[in-house]
């Protein structure tokens, strides 16, 4: 029995009309520990209109709340509120 979302036709994602309208977000995990806080993952956020990547060091065991706080403190506070955040549905 499958617990995932049913497969179907792909949905076309509209191109953003202005910067900060939409971002893609994903994690790079299982990196060697680095820095004084021993970060072992990286949250990568790419603004879809102008494409500058934002790399945020994090930990593989960070929760959804940690990720939300990191995004608010390091991205939204500097660039403003985002209309769309696109991410895959994996656990990390």
C-alpha positions in Angstrom: 0.0 0.0 0.0 1.4 3.3 -1.0 1.2 6.3 1.4 2.6 8.8 -1.1 0.8 11.2 -3.4 -0.6 9.6 -6.6 1.3 10.1 -9.8 -0.2 12.3 -12.4 0.5 14.8 -15.1 3.2 17.3 -14.3 2.0 20.8 -13.5 3.7 23.7 -15.3 5.2 26.2 -12.9 4.7 29.8 -13.9 7.8 31.8 -14.5 8.0 34.6 -11.8 7.3 38.2 -13.0 9.5 39.8 -10.4 12.4 38.9 -8.0 11.5 37.4 -4.7 8.2 36.1 -6.1 9.3 32.5 -6.0 12.3 30.5 -4.8 13.4 26.8 -5.0 14.7 25.2 -1.8 16.6 22.0 -1.3 19.2 20.5 1.0 22.7 19.1 0.4 23.2 16.6 3.1 25.9 14.3 4.5 28.7 16.8 4.1 31.8 16.5 6.3 31.4 18.5 9.5 32.7 22.1 9.2 32.9 25.3 11.2 32.8 25.8 15.0 29.2 24.4 15.1 30.1 21.3 13.0 27.6 21.9 10.2 27.0 18.8 8.1 24.3 20.0 5.6 23.5 23.0 3.5 20.1 24.6 2.7 20.3 25.9 -0.8 17.7 28.6 -1.8 17.6 29.8 -5.4 15.6 32.8 -6.4 13.8 31.8 -9.6 13.9 35.2 -11.5 17.5 36.3 -11.1 19.0 32.9 -10.0 21.4 34.0 -7.2 21.9 31.0 -4.9 21.9 31.4 -1.1 23.8 28.8 0.8 22.9 28.4 4.5 24.9 26.0 6.7 22.7 23.7 8.8 22.6 20.3 10.5 21.1 17.2 9.1 18.9 16.7 12.1 17.4 20.2 11.9 13.6 20.2 12.3 11.0 22.0 10.1 10.9 24.7 12.8 14.7 25.2 12.6 14.5 25.5 8.8 11.6 28.0 9.0 13.6 30.1 11.5 16.7 29.9 9.5 14.8 31.0 6.3 13.1 33.9 8.2 16.3 35.1 9.9 18.6 34.8 6.9 16.5 35.3 3.9 13.1 36.9 4.5 14.4 39.5 6.9 16.8 40.8 4.2 14.8 40.3 1.0 11.2 40.4 2.1 8.3 38.0 2.2 8.2 35.3 -0.5 5.1 34.5 -2.5 6.0 30.9 -3.4 8.5 28.4 -2.0 9.0 25.3 -4.2 10.6 22.3 -2.6 10.6 18.5 -3.2 8.7 16.4 -0.7 11.5 14.3 0.7 12.3 14.2 4.4 15.6 16.1 3.9 
